[in-house]
Amino acid sequence: MGSSQSSPSPALAQRGPHGLPMRFVVRQAGRGFKLCGEDAKAPLHHIAKHRAWFSKHEQLILHTSGHKKDKSPPLLSIKKGVLGSAPVGGKNSRIHIPNFESYNIELHTSSQQPVVEMKYEGRKGLAKDKYAFTLICNGRRETFRWYEADKLNCPEVRAIHKRESPIVKTGMPKDPKKKRIGRMVAGSYLVRITDGAPHCPGDPSVILGWDEKGREIVASYAKGGSGWIGGTKMFFQFWGSGATGQFGQDFTRVAAVSGAALWREQIAEEQAAARRRSQNMNRTMGQ
């Protein structure tokens, strides 16, 4: 494990927005996690993990320091299970039902927008889960949406799945091969969906940093190893306007921690599915 921490990681050394690297990793740290750049022994932030009694959802808390022992103040916290409402039969429907799938994000050091709701927008047909949030960025309301990625064909997720890989950026050419057969990489990407936001100046199918509709991708994460102890658990990278820091520090932190929360949710869903498969197999063998 020590050798993996000391291996070259040029992508993690690339400076990014508001004190974070362009690409960073999240690693296990006791019962919580640590957000690291190129040196895993010098983490940038500690991410605490809490779960209330009788709650199936955990809370993630981003702290100022990289070490739990410092007991540093919290910067941001996120928890699923906010009681909101979701439309039935389309976003313009007048019929709403309780929505317990949204996230509540608290920005503990922000006087501009201390609480942000990341709303669960569900799925339609075979589409993946979607979550959206709105932030005040430089006096302008900006809306962003997380999309679960195609495990075989999302280069903004597949390309960041290594510490050693050279940094990739918006505007670079995509791999021309489509639907490659190979290792599947789970993850999600964050799209800027604000009305009037710039669109891809060329063909988004051949240029990194834009989705299939030509909208700007501003961040992405890829699921790392599945080991219980140590190792990289998640890779995260900022893209385009997200990488330049133009949306401000609040956005940088919200993007990073909301990505971590969705990563944790994906893991919980995978573990639940594995338990169901095991139970079904046991029932079949017992018949």
Secondary structure as the mmCIF struct_conf table of DSSP 4:
data_model
#
loop_
_struct_conf.conf_type_id
_struct_conf.id
_struct_conf.beg_label_comp_id
_struct_conf.beg_label_asym_id
_struct_conf.beg_label_seq_id
_struct_conf.end_label_comp_id
_struct_conf.end_label_asym_id
_struct_conf.end_label_seq_id
HELX_RH_AL_P HELX_RH_AL_P1 GLY A 2 SER A 6
BEND BEND1 SER A 7 SER A 7
HELX_RH_3T_P HELX_RH_3T_P1 PRO A 10 ALA A 13
BEND BEND2 GLN A 14 GLN A 14
STRN STRN1 ARG A 15 ARG A 15
HELX_RH_3T_P HELX_RH_3T_P2 PRO A 17 GLY A 19
BEND BEND3 LEU A 20 LEU A 20
STRN STRN2 PRO A 21 PRO A 21
BEND BEND4 MET A 22 MET A 22
STRN STRN3 ARG A 23 ALA A 29
TURN_TY1_P TURN_TY1_P1 GLY A 30 ARG A 31
STRN STRN4 GLY A 32 CYS A 36
BEND BEND5 GLY A 37 GLU A 38
TURN_TY1_P TURN_TY1_P2 ALA A 40 LYS A 41
BEND BEND6 ALA A 42 ALA A 42
BEND BEND7 LEU A 44 LEU A 44
STRN STRN5 HIS A 45 ARG A 51
TURN_TY1_P TURN_TY1_P3 TRP A 53 PHE A 54
BEND BEND8 LYS A 56 LYS A 56
STRN STRN6 GLU A 58 HIS A 63
BEND BEND9 THR A 64 GLY A 66
HELX_RH_3T_P HELX_RH_3T_P3 LYS A 68 ASP A 70
HELX_LH_PP_P HELX_LH_PP_P1 SER A 72 PRO A 73
STRN STRN7 PRO A 74 PRO A 87
BEND BEND10 VAL A 88 GLY A 90
TURN_TY1_P TURN_TY1_P4 LYS A 91 ASN A 92
BEND BEND11 ARG A 94 ARG A 94
STRN STRN8 HIS A 96 LEU A 107
TURN_TY1_P TURN_TY1_P5 HIS A 108 THR A 109
BEND BEND12 SER A 111 GLN A 112
BEND BEND13 PRO A 114 PRO A 114
STRN STRN9 VAL A 115 GLY A 122
TURN_TY1_P TURN_TY1_P6 GLY A 125 LEU A 126
HELX_LH_PP_P HELX_LH_PP_P2 ALA A 127 ASP A 129
STRN STRN10 LYS A 130 CYS A 137
TURN_TY1_P TURN_TY1_P7 ASN A 138 GLY A 139
STRN STRN11 ARG A 140 GLU A 148
HELX_LH_PP_P HELX_LH_PP_P3 ALA A 149 ASP A 150
BEND BEND14 LYS A 151 ASN A 153
HELX_RH_AL_P HELX_RH_AL_P2 PRO A 155 ARG A 158
TURN_TY1_P TURN_TY1_P8 ALA A 159 ILE A 160
BEND BEND15 HIS A 161 HIS A 161
BEND BEND16 ARG A 163 SER A 165
HELX_LH_PP_P HELX_LH_PP_P4 PRO A 166 ILE A 167
TURN_TY1_P TURN_TY1_P9 THR A 170 GLY A 171
BEND BEND17 MET A 172 MET A 172
STRN STRN12 PRO A 173 PRO A 173
HELX_LH_PP_P HELX_LH_PP_P5 LYS A 174 ASP A 175
BEND BEND18 PRO A 176 PRO A 176
BEND BEND19 LYS A 179 LYS A 179
BEND BEND20 GLY A 182 GLY A 182
STRN STRN13 GLY A 187 ARG A 192
TURN_TY1_P TURN_TY1_P10 ASP A 195 GLY A 196
STRN STRN14 HIS A 199 HIS A 199
BEND BEND21 PRO A 201 GLY A 202
TURN_TY1_P TURN_TY1_P11 PRO A 204 VAL A 206
STRN STRN15 ILE A 207 ILE A 207
TURN_TY1_P TURN_TY1_P12 LEU A 208 GLY A 209
STRN STRN16 TRP A 210 TRP A 210
TURN_TY1_P TURN_TY1_P13 GLU A 212 LYS A 213
BEND BEND22 GLY A 214 GLY A 214
STRN STRN17 ARG A 215 GLU A 216
STRN STRN18 ILE A 217 LYS A 223
BEND BEND23 TRP A 228 GLY A 231
STRN STRN19 THR A 232 PHE A 238
HELX_RH_AL_P HELX_RH_AL_P3 GLY A 240 THR A 244
TURN_TY1_P TURN_TY1_P14 GLY A 245 PHE A 247
HELX_RH_AL_P HELX_RH_AL_P4 GLN A 249 GLY A 286
#
